[in-house]
Amino acid sequence: MDTVYSSNSSTTPSSLLFLPLPLIANLKVVIIGAGYVGAPSAAIIAIKCPSVSVTVFDIDRSRIDAWNSDSLPIYEPGLDDLIRQCKKQGNLRFSNNESVVALADLIIVCVQTPTKRFGVGAGHASDLKNIELAARMISRVCASTGGRPRHRIVVEKSTVPVKTAQTLKIVLNPSTAPGNRRPSLSGLSTSSSPSSSSSTSITAVNTFSVISSPEFLAEGTAVADLEKPSRVLIGGDDTIAGRESVRTLAALYAEWVPLEKIITTNLWSSELSKLVANAFLAQRISSINSVSALCEASGADVNEVARAVGTDIRVGPHFLKSSVGFGGSCFKKDILNLVYLFRSYNLHEPALYWESVVKINEWQETRFSHSIVSRLFNTITGKKLAMLGFAFKADTGDCRESAAAAVANSLLQERARLHVFDPKADAAHMFEELETSHQISQSTTPGLNDLFVVETDVYACCLNAHAVIVTTEWPMFKKLDWARIYAGCIKPAFVFDGRNILDHSNLSQIGFSVHAIGKNLAVEAAMHAHAAAVSAVAERASPQGSPLKKGSVGVGGGGGGGGGKDSDDADFKSLNEAVARVLDTTTVELPLPPPSI
């Protein structure tokens, strides 16, 4: 492993990568949790580190069977091919036999940490049951396998509240106090050793170092994010064992990630950074969504506003796409967790600030739903509505906390008949999300199977619908035959574009009444028509093709534009009347500016 030099000669976590890194040949890695983070992470480690053995463990036998089959349990672009390559290479496997954990040198925990639904902190705090169960299983399995006790590294990759690692340390090392014992990893050699007598001692019991390395991948781009991460964050204790554990994980990542992208911190900074990162991203979405309402009211275009703001290098363009709202298993959960942490430390003002990010998102979902009901003549009872998309974003089948589910909940309360199409999300996950997040089930909503119908053909989904509602930004929706869809809809036919991905002008020409997030399309159309009419009048008033000038179309004839203010006013009044005749209307309603303060 190459040595990188720095002017910082200390051995604090921030300077660990400036020491020679350990060798990782024959390292045994076990990842606990075969979900959206664990399985793609395992595949990337396996393909990038051929000499490393990688095993994914999960207690769910059906999920492991699916990973071992040709039909993977999750959809992620590029993951199928990657898994096949790894299996062919021979260093990746999936197992639900917990004994594989005892063979590991490095154990990466990727279990779910959902928001608590009952008890202290319900609705905000993270439920750490799965984290604790994983730690207890690790301790039990490693103690029961026999053999010489040794040291193992446990990596916290799940998103957790700050100080969770302290709980893991206590569960994993109940009979040992925190110390500076250097880990002796089986199959792991290092290029340097601290000069300490305790560093070569044999431990009497199994010991564990706990380090943090949260994952920053995004569903839909997970493979690309793991292959070329923007950064890798590793946090550990400033002890000999802690520093060596951080360096070992850094050496693993350094097989394909440039060292300058590997950031080391203390344990608590690493845990907190993941929560804050997700909170900042969600904050940007809520910010632009709040502006979208003002754009609709004033006649501004939210896409144009976002582009103007995003070109400022201090702001940047990312996560400024207005929509019906953010979703997924991370943003809402992590912000609420952050709010709970603030309140736990009696920091109530920042707690209110971050909680407002979630409230704006919920308000946006509700606003969109109410807009549908309002424009469909304030009643949707019994009306068929086509919903295109149910996953929380494109390129995934994950429905957890999806904005589509929130909109569906509101529309089902009005007893609409929803027909839903999504190219990757299946019916089981849709119904699971409706029940988990919105308490909609057969028992709470009689006739649910008639009110919520999952379609496998997008055109059948839209047939005889009063409105088509786009709730996920799947690219295929832009390429649909919208004229065919219009022909099969109940008239007047509506389109509600909750992701601003469609060609609104084309849809209007086809005949749809179109409504989009952050755009007042009626005002926009009037402005375009007004401009076209002005141009038409100007052309007729200036046969030679010269530009129309102020005062050149006088009521009493005579060009030249020298008639003074009264003449100018009369000229423009005449022009506006001509414009109105072209538009076949007496007035053009444009939004007025607010009164001066």
C-alpha positions as CSV (number, residue, x, y, z in Angstrom):
1,M,0.0,0.0,0.0
2,D,1.4,3.4,-0.9
3,T,2.4,5.8,1.8
4,V,1.0,9.3,1.7
5,Y,2.8,12.1,3.6
6,S,1.4,15.1,5.4
7,S,2.7,17.9,7.5
8,N,0.5,16.7,10.3
9,S,2.6,14.2,12.3
10,S,0.0,13.4,15.0
11,T,-1.9,10.1,15.1
12,T,-5.4,11.5,15.7
13,P,-8.2,10.1,13.5
14,S,-7.8,13.0,11.0
15,S,-4.2,12.0,10.1
16,L,-4.6,8.2,10.1
17,L,-4.3,7.9,6.3
18,F,-0.9,9.4,6.4
19,L,0.5,6.2,7.9
20,P,1.2,3.1,5.9
21,L,-2.1,1.2,5.6
22,P,-2.6,-2.5,6.4
23,L,-2.6,-5.2,3.8
24,I,-6.1,-6.7,3.2
25,A,-5.2,-9.9,1.3
26,N,-7.4,-12.8,2.6
27,L,-9.5,-10.4,4.7
28,K,-12.9,-12.0,5.6
29,V,-15.8,-9.5,5.4
30,V,-19.4,-10.3,6.6
31,I,-22.2,-7.8,5.9
32,I,-25.3,-8.1,8.1
33,G,-28.4,-7.1,6.2
34,A,-29.2,-8.0,2.6
35,G,-31.1,-4.8,1.7
36,Y,-30.7,-1.7,-0.4
37,V,-27.4,-0.8,1.3
38,G,-25.9,-4.2,2.3
39,A,-26.2,-6.1,-0.9
40,P,-24.9,-3.4,-3.3
41,S,-22.1,-2.6,-0.9
42,A,-21.1,-6.2,-0.7
43,A,-21.0,-6.6,-4.5
44,I,-18.8,-3.5,-5.0
45,I,-16.3,-4.7,-2.3
46,A,-16.2,-8.2,-3.8
47,I,-15.7,-7.0,-7.4
48,K,-13.1,-4.4,-6.4
49,C,-11.2,-6.6,-4.0
50,P,-10.8,-10.1,-5.5
51,S,-8.6,-11.4,-2.6
52,V,-11.3,-10.5,0.0
53,S,-14.0,-13.0,0.9
54,V,-17.4,-11.2,1.2
55,T,-20.5,-12.9,2.7
56,V,-23.9,-11.2,3.1
57,F,-25.9,-12.6,6.1
58,D,-29.6,-12.0,6.7
59,I,-32.1,-13.8,9.0
60,D,-34.7,-13.7,6.2
61,R,-34.3,-17.0,4.4
62,S,-36.6,-16.0,1.5
63,R,-34.6,-12.8,0.9
64,I,-31.3,-14.8,0.9
65,D,-32.9,-17.4,-1.5
66,A,-33.8,-14.5,-3.8
67,W,-30.3,-13.1,-3.8
68,N,-29.0,-16.6,-4.7
69,S,-31.5,-16.9,-7.6
70,D,-31.7,-15.2,-10.9
71,S,-34.5,-12.9,-9.7
72,L,-33.1,-10.4,-7.3
73,P,-35.3,-9.1,-4.5
74,I,-34.7,-5.4,-5.3
75,Y,-34.3,-3.4,-8.5
76,E,-31.2,-1.3,-8.9
77,P,-29.7,-0.3,-12.3
78,G,-26.6,-2.4,-13.0
79,L,-26.9,-4.5,-9.9
80,D,-28.0,-7.7,-11.7
81,D,-24.8,-7.7,-13.9
82,L,-22.6,-6.9,-10.9
83,I,-23.9,-9.7,-8.8
84,R,-23.4,-12.2,-11.7
85,Q,-19.8,-11.0,-12.1
86,C,-19.1,-11.4,-8.4
87,K,-20.6,-14.9,-8.3
88,K,-18.5,-15.9,-11.3
89,Q,-15.4,-14.4,-9.6
90,G,-16.3,-16.6,-6.6
91,N,-15.7,-14.3,-3.6
92,L,-19.3,-13.2,-2.9
93,R,-22.0,-15.3,-1.3
94,F,-25.3,-14.9,0.5
95,S,-26.2,-16.9,3.6
96,N,-28.7,-17.1,6.4
97,N,-26.4,-19.3,8.5
98,E,-25.3,-17.1,11.4
99,S,-22.2,-19.1,11.9
100,V,-20.5,-17.2,9.0
101,V,-20.3,-14.2,11.3
102,A,-17.8,-15.9,13.5
103,L,-15.4,-16.3,10.6
104,A,-15.3,-12.6,9.9
105,D,-12.4,-10.2,10.5
106,L,-14.6,-7.2,9.5
107,I,-18.4,-7.2,10.3
108,I,-20.4,-4.4,8.6
109,V,-23.9,-3.8,10.0
110,C,-26.5,-2.6,7.5
111,V,-29.8,-3.2,9.3
112,Q,-32.8,-1.0,9.2
113,T,-33.3,1.7,11.8
114,P,-36.9,2.9,11.3
115,T,-38.6,5.6,13.2
116,K,-40.2,4.4,16.5
117,R,-43.9,3.9,16.4
118,F,-44.5,3.6,20.1
119,G,-42.9,4.4,23.5
120,V,-40.5,7.1,24.3
121,G,-39.6,9.2,21.3
122,A,-42.4,7.7,19.1
123,G,-42.7,9.4,15.8
124,H,-39.2,10.9,16.0
125,A,-36.5,8.7,17.6
126,S,-34.9,5.8,15.7
127,D,-35.8,2.3,16.7
128,L,-32.5,0.7,17.4
129,K,-33.9,-2.8,18.1
130,N,-32.3,-4.3,15.0
131,I,-28.9,-2.7,15.8
132,E,-28.9,-4.1,19.3
133,L,-30.1,-7.6,18.1
134,A,-27.3,-7.6,15.5
135,A,-24.7,-6.8,18.2
136,R,-26.0,-9.5,20.5
137,M,-26.0,-12.0,17.8
138,I,-22.4,-11.1,16.8
139,S,-21.2,-11.5,20.4
140,R,-23.1,-14.8,21.0
141,V,-22.0,-16.4,17.7
142,C,-18.3,-15.4,18.1
143,A,-18.3,-16.7,21.7
144,S,-19.9,-20.0,20.9
145,T,-17.7,-21.1,18.0
146,G,-14.7,-22.1,20.1
147,G,-11.1,-21.5,19.0
148,R,-8.7,-18.9,20.2
149,P,-10.4,-15.7,21.1
150,R,-9.5,-12.8,18.9
151,H,-10.3,-9.2,17.9
152,R,-12.8,-8.2,15.3
153,I,-13.9,-4.9,13.8
154,V,-17.6,-4.0,13.7
155,V,-18.6,-1.3,11.3
156,E,-21.7,0.7,11.9
157,K,-23.1,1.5,8.4
158,S,-26.7,1.8,9.3
159,T,-27.9,5.4,9.8
160,V,-28.0,5.8,13.6
161,P,-28.3,8.6,16.2
162,V,-25.0,10.0,17.6
163,K,-23.6,7.9,20.4
164,T,-25.1,4.7,19.2
165,A,-21.6,3.2,18.9
166,Q,-21.3,3.4,22.7
167,T,-24.3,1.0,23.0
168,L,-22.7,-1.4,20.6
169,K,-19.4,-1.3,22.5
170,I,-21.1,-2.2,25.8
171,V,-23.1,-5.1,24.2
172,L,-20.1,-6.5,22.3
173,N,-17.6,-6.1,25.1
174,P,-19.6,-6.5,28.3
175,S,-16.6,-7.8,30.4
176,T,-13.9,-5.5,29.1
177,A,-13.3,-1.8,29.7
178,P,-12.4,0.4,26.8
179,G,-8.6,0.1,26.3
180,N,-5.9,0.5,23.8
181,R,-5.3,-3.1,23.0
182,R,-4.2,-3.5,19.4
183,P,-6.4,-5.9,17.3
184,S,-4.8,-9.1,16.0
185,L,-6.6,-9.8,12.8
186,S,-6.5,-13.3,11.3
187,G,-5.2,-13.1,7.8
188,L,-4.3,-9.4,8.2
189,S,-0.7,-8.1,8.2
190,T,0.4,-4.5,8.7
191,S,3.4,-2.6,7.5
192,S,4.0,-1.0,10.9
193,S,3.4,-1.8,14.5
194,P,3.2,0.5,17.5
195,S,6.0,-0.1,20.0
196,S,3.8,-1.3,22.9
197,S,4.1,-4.5,24.9
198,S,0.3,-4.8,25.0
199,S,0.1,-4.7,21.2
200,T,1.3,-8.3,20.9
201,S,-0.5,-9.8,23.8
202,I,-3.1,-12.5,23.3
203,T,-6.6,-11.5,24.5
204,A,-8.4,-13.8,26.8
205,V,-11.8,-13.1,25.3
206,N,-13.2,-12.0,22.0
207,T,-12.9,-8.3,21.7
208,F,-14.5,-5.8,19.3
209,S,-13.7,-2.4,18.0
210,V,-16.7,-0.3,16.8
211,I,-16.2,2.2,14.1
212,S,-18.7,4.2,12.0
213,S,-18.8,4.4,8.2
214,P,-22.2,5.6,7.0
215,E,-23.2,5.1,3.4
216,F,-24.1,8.0,1.2
217,L,-25.4,6.1,-1.8
218,A,-28.7,7.0,-3.4
219,E,-31.2,4.4,-4.6
220,G,-31.4,4.4,-8.3
221,T,-27.7,5.2,-8.6
222,A,-26.3,3.0,-5.9
223,V,-23.8,1.1,-8.1
224,A,-22.4,4.2,-9.6
225,D,-22.3,5.9,-6.1
226,L,-20.4,3.0,-4.6
227,E,-18.0,2.7,-7.6
228,K,-17.1,6.4,-7.5
229,P,-18.2,7.8,-4.2
230,S,-18.0,11.6,-3.6
231,R,-16.4,10.7,-0.2
232,V,-16.0,7.8,2.2
233,L,-16.4,8.7,5.8
234,I,-14.8,6.6,8.6
235,G,-15.0,7.5,12.3
236,G,-13.3,5.8,15.2
237,D,-11.9,6.1,18.7
238,D,-8.5,7.7,19.3
239,T,-7.1,4.5,20.8
240,I,-4.6,2.1,19.3
241,A,-7.4,-0.4,18.5
242,G,-9.7,2.3,17.2
243,R,-7.0,3.9,15.0
244,E,-5.9,0.5,13.6
245,S,-9.6,-0.4,12.9
246,V,-10.1,2.8,11.0
247,R,-6.9,2.2,9.0
248,T,-8.0,-1.4,8.1
249,L,-11.4,-0.2,6.7
250,A,-9.6,2.6,4.9
251,A,-7.2,0.1,3.3
252,L,-10.2,-1.9,2.0
253,Y,-11.8,1.2,0.4
254,A,-8.4,2.4,-0.9
255,E,-8.4,-0.6,-3.3
256,W,-10.7,1.6,-5.6
257,V,-11.3,4.9,-3.9
258,P,-8.6,7.7,-4.0
259,L,-7.2,8.4,-0.6
260,E,-8.0,12.0,-0.8
261,K,-11.7,11.0,-0.8
262,I,-11.4,9.0,2.4
263,I,-12.3,11.2,5.3
264,T,-11.5,10.1,8.9
265,T,-13.2,11.7,12.0
266,N,-14.0,10.8,15.5
267,L,-16.8,8.3,16.1
268,W,-19.5,10.9,17.0
269,S,-18.8,13.2,14.1
270,S,-19.2,10.3,11.7
271,E,-22.5,9.2,13.1
272,L,-23.9,12.8,13.1
273,S,-22.6,13.6,9.7
274,K,-25.0,11.2,7.9
275,L,-28.0,12.6,9.6
276,V,-27.0,16.2,8.8
277,A,-26.1,15.4,5.2
278,N,-29.6,13.9,4.6
279,A,-31.2,16.8,6.4
280,F,-29.4,19.4,4.2
281,L,-30.5,17.6,1.0
282,A,-34.1,17.4,2.2
283,Q,-34.0,21.0,3.2
284,R,-33.2,22.1,-0.3
285,I,-36.1,20.2,-1.7
286,S,-38.5,21.7,0.8
287,S,-37.1,25.1,0.1
288,I,-37.8,25.0,-3.6
289,N,-41.1,23.4,-3.0
290,S,-42.2,26.2,-0.7
291,V,-41.2,28.6,-3.6
292,S,-43.3,26.5,-6.0
293,A,-46.5,27.7,-4.3
294,L,-45.5,31.3,-4.8
295,C,-44.7,30.7,-8.4
296,E,-48.1,29.2,-9.0
297,A,-49.8,32.2,-7.4
298,S,-47.6,34.9,-9.1
299,G,-47.1,33.5,-12.6
300,A,-43.4,32.8,-12.1
301,D,-41.9,29.4,-13.3
302,V,-40.3,27.4,-10.5
303,N,-37.9,25.7,-13.0
304,E,-36.7,29.1,-14.2
305,V,-36.3,30.3,-10.6
306,A,-34.4,27.1,-9.6
307,R,-32.1,27.5,-12.6
308,A,-31.4,31.1,-11.8
309,V,-30.7,30.3,-8.2
310,G,-28.7,27.1,-8.9
311,T,-26.2,28.9,-11.3
312,D,-24.8,30.7,-8.2
313,I,-21.8,28.5,-7.4
314,R,-22.5,29.1,-3.7
315,V,-25.8,27.3,-4.1
316,G,-25.4,24.9,-6.9
317,P,-28.1,23.1,-9.0
318,H,-28.5,19.9,-7.1
319,F,-31.7,19.0,-5.2
320,L,-33.5,22.1,-6.5
321,K,-36.1,20.1,-8.6
322,S,-39.6,21.0,-7.4
323,S,-42.0,18.2,-7.1
324,V,-44.9,16.7,-5.2
325,G,-42.4,16.0,-2.3
326,F,-39.5,13.9,-1.3
327,G,-39.8,10.3,-0.1
328,G,-37.8,7.2,0.6
329,S,-36.7,5.5,3.8
330,C,-34.1,8.1,4.7
331,F,-34.9,11.8,4.5
332,K,-38.0,12.0,6.7
333,K,-36.7,9.4,9.2
334,D,-33.3,11.0,9.5
335,I,-34.6,14.6,10.0
336,L,-37.1,13.4,12.7
337,N,-34.2,11.6,14.4
338,L,-32.2,14.8,14.2
339,V,-35.1,16.8,15.7
340,Y,-35.3,14.2,18.5
341,L,-31.6,14.6,19.2
342,F,-31.9,18.4,19.4
343,R,-34.7,18.1,21.9
344,S,-32.8,15.6,23.9
345,Y,-30.1,18.2,24.4
346,N,-32.8,20.9,25.1
347,L,-32.0,22.7,21.8
348,H,-35.6,23.4,21.0
349,E,-35.2,26.3,18.4
350,P,-33.1,24.2,16.0
351,A,-35.5,21.3,16.5
352,L,-38.4,23.4,15.3
353,Y,-36.3,24.6,12.3
354,W,-35.5,21.1,11.1
355,E,-39.0,19.8,11.9
356,S,-40.4,22.5,9.5
357,V,-38.5,20.8,6.6
358,V,-40.7,17.7,7.1
359,K,-43.9,19.8,7.6
360,I,-43.3,21.7,4.3
361,N,-42.9,18.4,2.6
362,E,-46.2,17.1,4.0
363,W,-47.9,20.4,3.2
364,Q,-46.7,20.0,-0.4
365,E,-48.2,16.5,-0.7
366,T,-51.4,17.7,0.7
367,R,-51.5,20.8,-1.5
368,F,-51.0,18.7,-4.6
369,S,-53.9,16.3,-3.5
370,H,-56.2,19.2,-2.7
371,S,-55.4,20.7,-6.1
372,I,-56.6,17.5,-7.8
373,V,-59.9,17.5,-5.9
374,S,-60.5,21.2,-6.5
375,R,-59.9,21.1,-10.2
376,L,-62.1,18.0,-10.6
377,F,-65.1,20.1,-9.5
378,N,-64.6,19.4,-5.8
379,T,-65.7,15.8,-6.0
380,I,-63.7,12.7,-7.0
381,T,-66.0,10.1,-5.3
382,G,-66.3,7.1,-7.6
383,K,-64.1,8.7,-10.3
384,K,-61.3,6.7,-11.8
385,L,-58.0,8.4,-11.5
386,A,-54.8,7.0,-13.1
387,M,-51.7,7.3,-11.0
388,L,-48.4,6.9,-12.9
389,G,-45.6,5.9,-10.5
390,F,-45.7,4.7,-6.9
391,A,-42.0,4.2,-6.1
392,F,-40.5,7.2,-4.2
393,K,-38.2,8.0,-7.1
394,A,-37.3,6.6,-10.6
395,D,-34.9,3.7,-11.0
396,T,-36.0,1.9,-7.9
397,G,-39.0,-0.2,-6.8
398,D,-38.8,1.1,-3.2
399,C,-42.1,2.5,-2.1
400,R,-41.2,3.5,1.5
401,E,-42.5,6.9,2.5
402,S,-43.2,7.7,-1.2
403,A,-45.0,10.9,-2.0
404,A,-47.3,8.8,-4.2
405,A,-48.5,6.9,-1.2
406,A,-49.3,10.1,0.6
407,V,-51.3,11.4,-2.4
408,A,-53.0,8.1,-2.7
409,N,-54.0,8.2,0.9
410,S,-55.7,11.7,0.5
411,L,-57.5,10.6,-2.7
412,L,-58.7,7.3,-1.2
413,Q,-60.2,9.3,1.7
414,E,-62.3,11.0,-0.9
415,R,-63.4,7.5,-2.2
416,A,-61.7,7.9,-5.6
417,R,-61.0,4.8,-7.6
418,L,-57.2,4.8,-8.1
419,H,-55.6,2.7,-10.8
420,V,-51.8,2.6,-10.4
421,F,-49.0,1.8,-12.7
422,D,-45.3,1.6,-11.9
423,P,-42.7,-0.2,-14.0
424,K,-40.8,-1.6,-11.0
425,A,-42.8,-1.3,-7.8
426,D,-45.0,-4.3,-7.2
427,A,-48.5,-4.5,-5.7
428,A,-47.3,-6.2,-2.5
429,H,-44.9,-3.3,-1.7
430,M,-47.6,-0.7,-2.5
431,F,-50.1,-2.2,-0.2
432,E,-47.4,-2.6,2.5
433,E,-46.6,1.1,2.3
434,L,-50.2,2.1,2.4
435,E,-50.7,0.1,5.6
436,T,-47.4,0.9,7.3
437,S,-47.4,4.7,6.7
438,H,-51.1,5.5,6.3
439,Q,-53.0,2.7,8.1
440,I,-54.9,1.8,4.9
441,S,-55.8,-1.8,4.7
442,Q,-58.7,-4.1,4.1
443,S,-59.8,-3.8,7.7
444,T,-59.6,0.0,7.8
445,T,-60.8,0.7,4.2
446,P,-63.7,-1.6,3.1
447,G,-63.5,-2.4,-0.6
448,L,-59.9,-1.4,-0.9
449,N,-59.2,-3.9,-3.7
450,D,-61.8,-2.0,-5.8
451,L,-60.6,1.4,-4.8
452,F,-56.9,0.7,-5.3
453,V,-56.1,-1.3,-8.4
454,V,-52.5,-2.1,-9.6
455,E,-52.2,-2.2,-13.4
456,T,-49.5,-3.9,-15.4
457,D,-50.3,-1.9,-18.6
458,V,-50.0,1.8,-18.6
459,Y,-52.7,2.4,-21.2
460,A,-55.2,0.2,-19.4
461,C,-54.4,2.2,-16.3
462,C,-55.4,5.4,-18.0
463,L,-58.4,4.1,-19.9
464,N,-61.7,5.9,-18.9
465,A,-59.8,8.0,-16.3
466,H,-60.9,11.5,-15.4
467,A,-57.4,12.5,-14.7
468,V,-53.8,11.2,-15.1
469,I,-51.5,11.9,-12.1
470,V,-47.7,11.7,-12.5
471,T,-46.1,11.0,-9.1
472,T,-42.8,9.3,-10.0
473,E,-40.4,10.7,-12.6
474,W,-40.0,7.6,-14.7
475,P,-38.5,8.6,-18.1
476,M,-41.0,6.2,-19.9
477,F,-43.9,8.5,-19.0
478,K,-42.5,11.3,-21.2
479,K,-42.5,8.9,-24.2
480,L,-46.1,7.7,-23.9
481,D,-48.6,8.2,-26.7
482,W,-50.5,11.0,-24.9
483,A,-52.9,11.4,-27.8
484,R,-54.0,7.8,-27.4
485,I,-54.4,8.3,-23.6
486,Y,-56.5,11.4,-24.2
487,A,-58.7,9.6,-26.6
488,G,-59.5,7.0,-23.9
489,C,-60.1,9.5,-21.1
490,I,-63.4,10.9,-19.8
491,K,-63.7,14.5,-20.9
492,P,-62.7,17.0,-19.8
493,A,-59.5,15.2,-19.3
494,F,-56.9,16.4,-16.8
495,V,-53.2,15.8,-16.3
496,F,-51.5,16.6,-13.0
497,D,-47.7,16.5,-13.4
498,G,-46.3,16.1,-9.9
499,R,-42.7,15.9,-11.2
500,N,-42.7,18.5,-14.0
501,I,-41.4,16.0,-16.5
502,L,-44.0,16.2,-19.3
503,D,-44.3,18.5,-22.3
504,H,-47.1,20.7,-21.0
505,S,-47.6,22.6,-24.2
506,N,-48.0,19.5,-26.2
507,L,-50.5,18.0,-23.7
508,S,-52.6,21.3,-23.9
509,Q,-52.6,21.1,-27.7
510,I,-53.9,17.5,-27.5
511,G,-56.8,18.7,-25.3
512,F,-55.8,18.0,-21.7
513,S,-56.3,20.5,-18.9
514,V,-52.7,20.5,-17.6
515,H,-51.6,21.4,-14.0
516,A,-48.0,21.3,-12.9
517,I,-46.0,22.0,-9.7
518,G,-44.7,25.6,-9.5
519,K,-46.3,26.7,-12.8
520,N,-49.4,28.7,-13.5
521,L,-49.9,27.3,-17.0
522,A,-53.0,29.4,-17.7
523,V,-51.0,32.6,-17.1
524,E,-48.2,31.2,-19.1
525,A,-50.4,30.4,-22.0
526,A,-52.0,33.9,-21.8
527,M,-48.6,35.6,-21.8
528,H,-47.5,33.6,-24.8
529,A,-50.8,34.4,-26.6
530,H,-50.5,38.1,-25.7
531,A,-47.0,38.2,-27.1
532,A,-48.0,36.4,-30.3
533,A,-50.9,38.8,-30.7
534,V,-48.7,41.9,-30.2
535,S,-46.4,40.5,-32.8
536,A,-49.3,39.9,-35.3
537,V,-50.7,43.4,-34.8
538,A,-47.2,44.9,-35.2
539,E,-46.7,43.0,-38.5
540,R,-50.0,44.3,-39.9
541,A,-49.3,47.8,-38.7
542,S,-45.9,47.8,-40.3
543,P,-46.2,46.4,-43.8
544,Q,-42.6,47.0,-44.7
545,G,-41.6,44.7,-41.9
546,S,-39.9,47.4,-39.8
547,P,-40.4,47.2,-36.0
548,L,-43.4,48.8,-34.5
549,K,-42.4,51.9,-32.5
550,K,-44.2,53.7,-29.8
551,G,-46.6,56.2,-31.3
552,S,-46.5,54.8,-34.8
553,V,-50.1,53.5,-34.8
554,G,-51.9,56.7,-33.9
555,V,-55.7,56.9,-33.7
556,G,-55.9,59.8,-36.1
557,G,-53.3,58.4,-38.5
558,G,-50.0,60.0,-39.1
559,G,-46.8,58.2,-38.1
560,G,-43.6,59.6,-36.8
561,G,-44.4,59.2,-33.1
562,G,-44.3,62.9,-32.2
563,G,-47.8,63.1,-30.8
564,G,-46.7,63.5,-27.1
565,K,-48.0,61.6,-24.1
566,D,-51.7,61.8,-24.8
567,S,-51.1,60.6,-28.4
568,D,-48.8,57.8,-27.1
569,D,-51.5,56.6,-24.6
570,A,-54.1,56.6,-27.3
571,D,-51.8,54.7,-29.6
572,F,-51.2,51.9,-27.0
573,K,-54.9,51.8,-26.1
574,S,-55.6,51.2,-29.8
575,L,-52.9,48.5,-29.9
576,N,-54.3,46.7,-26.9
577,E,-57.8,46.7,-28.4
578,A,-56.4,45.2,-31.6
579,V,-54.6,42.6,-29.5
580,A,-57.8,41.7,-27.7
581,R,-59.6,41.2,-31.0
582,V,-56.8,38.9,-32.2
583,L,-57.2,36.9,-29.0
584,D,-61.0,37.0,-29.4
585,T,-61.3,38.3,-25.9
586,T,-61.8,41.7,-24.3
587,T,-59.2,41.4,-21.6
588,V,-56.0,39.4,-20.9
589,E,-55.9,38.4,-17.3
590,L,-52.3,38.6,-16.0
591,P,-51.3,38.5,-12.4
592,L,-50.9,41.9,-10.8
593,P,-48.0,42.8,-8.5
594,P,-48.7,43.1,-4.8
595,P,-49.4,46.7,-3.6
596,S,-46.4,48.7,-2.5
597,I,-45.6,48.5,1.2
